[in-house]
Amino acid sequence: MNAPRWLAVLWLYLIPLGPPAHVGGPIHPDGSEVQIDLPRERHQGNRAGVDGAGLCVFTSIAMAADWAHELALVDFAEYMTRYPGGGYPQKVTECITRRCRELNQPEPPYLQIQGNDLELIALAVERGHMACVTYGLSPTGRYNGRRIAHMVNVVAARAGPERHWAILDNNFPGSIEWMSEAAFHQAYTALGEGWAVILLAPGPPPCPFNGPH
């Protein structure tokens, strides 16, 4: 005997759909994977400048540089510990120029984007670039739900059928924070206009895959 239609509808409401955002690893519970799979042992933790202010901007750029093999900036956060912390677009430009000049290395090509649109960030990540973005609110409740002045790395953009976003937070190295696009957009713009730094050198090639013959 077939169950009544109302019972089937009620059953759908009782099925746990999972949280809209959660902390995990590089693979989402639905099988979606990050596009930027920086090995866990290469995650860098946030540091502080000589004034005690954080260096999340430069730590994010350092991990993006590691991914893109931009060797002049891989130790960017460590280098910046001798200077005051905090970051903003003009300071990033000045510090990249200074660091590369000191190393006698060319400046890596990069973009700085300001605004609330996600399209360039999504395109960059989908093409293998680790974007560094402002992050003013954690959708999983980190920072006790407070708004923060922070920068993190985007490691997945519109991944899988549910179009997940995922970030690597340098205050929580070793874990990945997954969320919906709406939640990411809220986090990116939580303090007003969003800001992103994108190194344009390509990341490593994908791992070889032996498909069916």
N, C-alpha and C positions, 0 to 999 in steps of 0.2 A: 504494500500500500504506500503510495507516495505521500511524503510529508507535506503539510499545508505550506503555501507560499510564504506566509508570514513567519513560519518557523525557520525557513531557509534564510530569510532576510535577517532575523534575529541572530542566527548562527554567524552570519558575516560580521555583525557588530561585536560578537564575542571573541572572534579570532584576534590574537595579539598581533598588531602590525609592527611592533618595534618602535623605539624612540626615534623622533625626527633628527636627532643628533646623538652621537655617541663617540666614545674614545675606544680605539682598537689598534689594529695593525694595518699593514698595507693592503689587505684584502677585506672588503666590506662583507658582512654576513650574507648578502645576496650574490656574492661572487664577483662584484665589480672590483677592479684593481686600480691602484694609483698609476698615473702616467709617469710620475717622477719618483722612482724607487731608489732614493739615496739610501745606501746600506745603513743600518742602525748604528754601527760602530763609527760612522762618519758624521752622525748628528752632532752639532755643536750646541753647548749650553750658553745661555746669555751671560754676559760679563758686565763689569762696571767700569766707568771711566775714573779718572783721578778724583773727581768730585763726588763719586758715589752714584751718579746717575747711570741708568742702564744703557747698554750698547746693543739693543735688540735690532736696530736698523743695520748695523754693521755685521752682526752675527748672521742675520738673514742673508745679507749680500755675500758673506764668506761661504755659506753653504751653497748658495747659487753658483758661486765661482768654483767651488769644488766640483759640483755637478757638470759645469761647463768647461772644466779644465782651464780656467783662467788663473794661472798660478800666482800672478801678482796680488790677487785679492783673497786667496784661500785663508791666509792668516790675518785678514782685515780686522776682525774683532780683537785679536791679541794685540795687533799694532795700535789700535785705538785706545787701549787701556792706559796709554801715557797721556791721553788728552781728555777733556771733559766729555761726559756722556751726552746722550740725547742726539736726535738726528732730524733733519729736515732737508728738502730737496737741494737747496744751495750748498749746504754743508756736505752732502754726499758728493756733489760735483767737485767741490774744492778738495775733499779728502782723497777721492780717487785720483785726481790729478797729482796731488802731492805725493801719494804713495807710489804711483807709477814713475814719477820723476825721480824719486829717491832710489828706486830699483833699476832705473834706466830701462824701463819697459814701456811699450806703447799702451795707451789706455784702451781697455776693452770696449767694444761697441756696446752701448746700452741705451735703454729708453727710460724716461721718468714720465709717468702718467698721473695727472690729477683730474679728478672727476668721479662721478658715481656710476659710470657705465662699466659693465663687466666684459664686453665683447672682446676687447684686445687682450685682457687677462686670460680669458678662456681660450682664445686662439693661440696665444703663446704657450700655455700649458699643454694644449692638445698637440702642439708641434714640438714638444720636448724641452721647453724652457721652464726653469723653476722660477716662478714669479715671487717677488718679495712685496707684501702688501700690508697696509695698515689694518689693525684688528682691534676694535674698540669694545668688543663684547663677546664672551664665549657662550655659544648656544648650549653647551653641555654643563654650564654652571661653574666652570673654573673661575677663579678670582672672586668666589662668593657672589657671582652675578653682578659685580660692580663693573662700571665702564672703566676702561683702561686706555692709556696711550701706549700702543704696542705695535710691533711689526713682526710678521710671521712669513712662512713660505707656503705657497699653494702647490700641492703635489698631485691634486686631481681636480679636474674641471669638467663637469657634465659627463661623469664616468658612468657607464652602465645604463640600463633602461630607465633607471630612476634619476639619471643626470645628477649624481652626487658631486659635491665638492669636498675636498679634504685638505687640511692644513697640517704642517709640521710647526709646532710652537717651540721656540728655543728656550722657553721656560719649562718645558716638559719634553726634553729630548727622549727619543726611544718610543714614542707613541704617536699615533695619527688621530686627528679629530675629524670625524665625518659629519656632514650636514647637508641639508637641502640648499638649493640655490637661493631661496628666499632668506634662509638663516645666514648664509654667507654674505649676501648683499647687506643685510642688517649689520653684521659684524664689521664689514669693510667700511661702512659709512657711518658707524655709530657715533663718531665724534665730529661729523660734518662731511666735508669732501674727502673722498678716498685718495690714496696716494700709492703708486706702485713703482717698483724699480725692476726692470727686466734686462738681464744680460742677454745679448743677442747671439753669442756663440752657441752652437748646437751642443746638446748633451751627448752622452755616450750612445753608440748604436744599440738597438734592442738585442736581447740575448737570442742566439740562434734557436730555431724551432724546427724539430723534425716532425713534419706533418705526415699524414698518410700518403703512401706511394700509389 
